Amino acid sequence: MTGSFIIKKSLNNNVLIVEHQSYGEVVLIGKGIGFGKKPGDVIEEDNIEKMFVLTNKKEQEQYKMLLTDIDDEMLEIIQDEIRYIAERVNHPLNEHIHIALTDHITFALKRLQQGMDIKNPFLLETKSLYPFEYELATDVIKRLNKRLNVQLPNGEIGFIALHIHSSITNKPLSEVNQYSQLISHLTDVIEESLKITVDRESVNYLRLVRHLRYTIERVNSGESLAEPEKLSFLLKKEYPLCYNTSWKMIKVMQQVLKKPVYEAETVYLTMHLYRLTNK
């Protein structure tokens, strides 16, 4: 990808508004990219080590608005973290992460200054669903705490993990959020129906959550599983409570996802529930 950018305006040391022959007007984001630059200067793409190009017009405007609220040093720290995420993920990130994460982190710091603590009710579900993103978000929070000399609450790890997952998978945050909320709801159904308290840190719960994640993905893509009829009959007879709870979970999934869930799913869910109740 070669070509050149003509600088129209420097927003600060890290952000430039430029004109490109193929992309039109875009926002260039990169460490120190605007240092000592003036309108009319030309930057060759080959000379830019690491950069992000915001090509979506609406998102460009959102980003410019955000920058009026943030000082250069803070922006540089947030951009360093996005670069760190990109390096660790080693996969192209959706450019929306620049807006979403910049907005989220600045808002989280404002809340911290005002002494407001926002709880994250889906922290354990997020940790179980997206272990890699959760671990990466833990590192990001540690780095932010150290550089900014603050103590962001643990709930922020979950929020940032969802932003990272959204950016890797190109799924909107609302959809990614829905998974965590749905799994939390399904866990409530299990506890209520089987009269147990689920240990959300246990291996069997992690297995169940992982299974549910793939179930939701199968439902969304319309993929079906082969139904082992003999096994279905046996489980229904031997573990009626687990089997009935599976059906309740499937009804909840159908309501939330607004798509049919294949009967075969009950068999696999029943086995997971049996493991969970017979630890």
C-alpha positions in Angstrom: 0.0 0.0 0.0 1.9 3.0 -1.2 0.8 6.6 -1.9 1.1 9.9 -0.2 -0.9 12.0 2.3 -1.1 15.8 2.0 -1.6 17.4 5.4 -4.6 19.6 5.7 -4.5 20.2 9.5 -2.6 19.0 12.5 -4.9 18.3 15.5 -2.0 17.5 17.8 1.3 15.6 17.8 -0.5 12.3 17.3 -3.4 13.1 14.9 -3.5 14.6 11.5 -6.3 15.4 9.0 -4.9 14.6 5.6 -5.9 14.1 1.9 -5.1 10.9 0.1 -5.6 10.2 -3.6 -7.5 7.0 -3.0 -9.2 7.5 0.4 -10.1 11.2 0.2 -10.0 13.0 3.5 -9.0 10.8 6.3 -7.7 11.1 9.9 -4.2 9.7 10.5 -3.4 8.4 14.0 0.2 7.6 15.0 2.7 8.3 17.7 4.3 11.7 17.0 2.9 11.7 13.5 2.0 15.4 13.7 5.2 16.7 15.4 6.6 19.7 13.5 4.2 19.2 10.6 2.3 22.0 8.8 -0.5 22.1 6.2 0.7 21.2 2.7 3.4 18.9 3.9 3.5 15.5 2.2 3.9 12.2 4.1 4.7 9.1 2.1 2.9 6.0 3.3 6.2 4.1 3.2 7.6 6.5 5.9 4.9 5.8 8.4 5.9 3.0 10.7 2.7 2.3 12.5 -0.5 4.2 11.8 -4.3 3.9 11.9 -6.4 5.5 9.2 -9.9 6.5 10.2 -11.8 6.4 6.8 -15.4 6.4 8.1 -16.7 10.0 7.8 -19.1 9.7 10.8 -16.4 8.2 13.0 -13.9 10.9 11.9 -16.2 13.5 13.2 -16.8 11.6 16.4 -13.1 11.3 16.9 -12.4 15.0 16.3 -15.1 15.8 18.8 -13.5 13.5 21.4 -10.1 15.2 20.9 -11.5 18.6 22.1 -11.9 17.0 25.5 -8.5 15.2 25.9 -5.0 16.6 26.4 -2.1 15.4 24.3 -0.5 13.4 27.0 -3.6 11.4 27.8 -4.3 10.8 24.1 -0.7 9.5 23.7 -1.1 7.1 26.6 -4.4 5.7 25.2 -2.9 5.3 21.7 0.0 3.5 23.2 -2.5 1.0 24.8 -4.3 0.5 21.5 -0.9 -0.1 19.8 -0.1 -2.6 22.6 -3.4 -4.4 22.0 -2.8 -4.5 18.3 0.7 -6.0 18.8 -0.6 -8.6 21.3 -3.6 -9.6 19.2 -1.5 -9.7 16.0 -4.6 -9.3 13.9 -6.1 -6.2 12.3 -8.3 -4.3 14.7 -11.5 -2.6 13.7 -10.7 1.1 13.5 -13.7 1.9 15.7 -11.6 0.9 18.7 -9.9 4.4 18.6 -13.2 6.1 19.3 -14.7 3.4 21.6 -11.7 2.9 23.8 -10.6 6.5 23.9 -14.1 7.5 25.0 -14.4 4.6 27.5 -11.1 5.2 29.2 -11.5 9.0 29.5 -15.0 8.5 30.9 -13.8 5.9 33.4 -11.1 8.3 34.6 -13.6 11.1 35.0 -15.8 8.8 37.1 -12.8 7.8 39.2 -12.0 11.5 39.9 -15.6 12.1 40.9 -15.5 9.0 43.3 -18.1 7.2 41.3 -17.7 3.4 41.1 -19.6 1.7 38.3 -20.1 -2.0 39.0 -19.7 -4.6 36.2 -22.3 -7.3 36.8 -21.0 -9.5 34.0 -17.3 -9.6 35.0 -17.1 -13.4 35.6 -19.1 -14.2 32.5 -16.8 -12.0 30.4 -13.8 -13.7 31.9 -15.2 -17.1 31.1 -16.3 -16.2 27.6 -13.2 -14.3 26.4 -10.2 -15.5 28.5 -7.6 -14.1 26.0 -9.2 -10.7 25.8 -9.7 -10.7 29.6 -6.0 -11.4 30.2 -5.0 -8.7 27.8 -7.4 -6.2 29.3 -5.9 -7.0 32.8 -2.5 -6.0 31.4 -3.9 -2.8 29.8 -5.5 -1.8 33.2 -2.2 -2.4 35.0 -0.3 -0.3 32.5 -2.9 2.5 32.7 -2.8 2.5 36.5 1.0 2.7 36.5 1.3 5.4 33.9 -1.6 7.6 35.2 -0.9 6.8 38.9 -4.6 5.8 39.4 -6.4 2.6 40.6 -9.1 1.8 38.1 -11.6 -0.7 39.5 -11.5 -4.4 38.5 -14.8 -4.1 36.7 -13.0 -2.0 34.0 -11.1 -5.2 33.0 -14.4 -6.7 31.8 -15.4 -3.6 29.9 -12.1 -3.3 28.1 -12.1 -7.0 27.3 -15.4 -6.5 25.5 -14.0 -3.6 23.6 -11.0 -5.7 22.5 -13.3 -8.7 21.5 -15.6 -6.3 19.6 -12.6 -4.9 17.7 -11.1 -8.3 16.9 -14.3 -9.9 15.6 -15.8 -6.8 14.0 -19.0 -7.3 16.0 -20.7 -4.3 17.5 -20.3 -3.9 21.3 -24.0 -4.2 21.8 -23.9 -7.8 20.4 -20.8 -8.7 22.4 -22.5 -7.3 25.5 -25.6 -9.4 24.7 -23.6 -12.6 25.0 -22.4 -11.8 28.5 -25.9 -10.7 29.6 -27.5 -13.8 28.1 -25.1 -16.2 29.8 -25.6 -14.4 33.1 -29.4 -14.9 32.6 -29.0 -18.6 31.7 -26.8 -19.1 34.8 -29.7 -17.6 36.9 -32.1 -20.1 35.2 -29.8 -23.0 36.2 -29.5 -21.8 39.8 -33.2 -21.3 40.2 -34.3 -24.5 38.4 -31.7 -26.9 40.0 -31.7 -25.1 43.4 -27.9 -24.8 43.4 -25.3 -22.0 43.7 -23.0 -22.2 40.7 -19.3 -21.7 41.4 -18.5 -19.3 38.6 -14.8 -19.9 38.9 -15.0 -23.7 38.5 -13.7 -25.6 35.6 -17.2 -27.1 34.8 -18.7 -23.7 34.7 -16.0 -22.5 32.3 -16.7 -25.5 30.1 -20.5 -24.7 30.2 -19.9 -21.0 29.3 -17.6 -22.0 26.4 -20.3 -24.5 25.2 -23.0 -21.8 25.5 -20.9 -19.4 23.5 -20.7 -21.8 20.6 -24.3 -22.7 21.0 -25.2 -19.0 20.6 -22.9 -18.7 17.6 -24.5 -21.8 16.0 -28.0 -20.4 16.6 -27.0 -17.1 15.0 -25.5 -18.8 12.0 -28.3 -21.3 11.7 -26.0 -24.3 12.0 -27.5 -27.5 13.4 -26.1 -30.4 15.4 -26.8 -34.1 14.8 -29.2 -35.3 17.4 -28.1 -38.5 19.2 -31.6 -39.9 19.8 -30.6 -42.8 22.0 -28.6 -40.5 24.2 -31.5 -38.0 24.3 -33.9 -40.7 25.5 -31.4 -42.0 28.1 -30.6 -38.5 29.6 -34.3 -37.6 29.7 -35.0 -40.8 31.7 -31.9 -40.7 34.0 -31.5 -36.9 34.6 -35.0 -35.4 34.2 -34.2 -32.3 36.2 -31.1 -31.4 34.2 -33.0 -32.2 31.0 -35.9 -30.0 31.8 -33.5 -27.2 32.8 -31.8 -27.5 29.4 -35.2 -26.9 27.8 -35.8 -23.8 29.9 -32.4 -22.5 28.8 -33.2 -23.2 25.2 -36.5 -21.3 25.5 -34.7 -18.3 27.0 -32.2 -18.4 24.1 -35.0 -18.5 21.5 -36.6 -15.5 23.1 -33.5 -13.4 23.3 -31.9 -14.4 20.0 -35.2 -14.5 18.2 -34.1 -17.6 16.3 -34.9 -21.3 16.5 -32.6 -23.5 18.7 -32.3 -27.1 17.5 -33.4 -29.9 19.9 -30.1 -31.6 19.7 -28.7 -28.8 21.9 -30.6 -30.1 24.9 -28.6 -33.3 24.9 -25.2 -31.5 25.2 -26.5 -28.9 27.7 -27.9 -31.7 29.9 -24.5 -33.4 30.1 -22.9 -30.0 31.1 -25.6 -29.5 33.7 -25.0 -33.0 35.1 -21.3 -32.2 35.4 -22.1 -28.9 37.1 -24.4 -30.5 39.7 -22.2 -33.5 40.4 -18.9 -31.9 41.0 
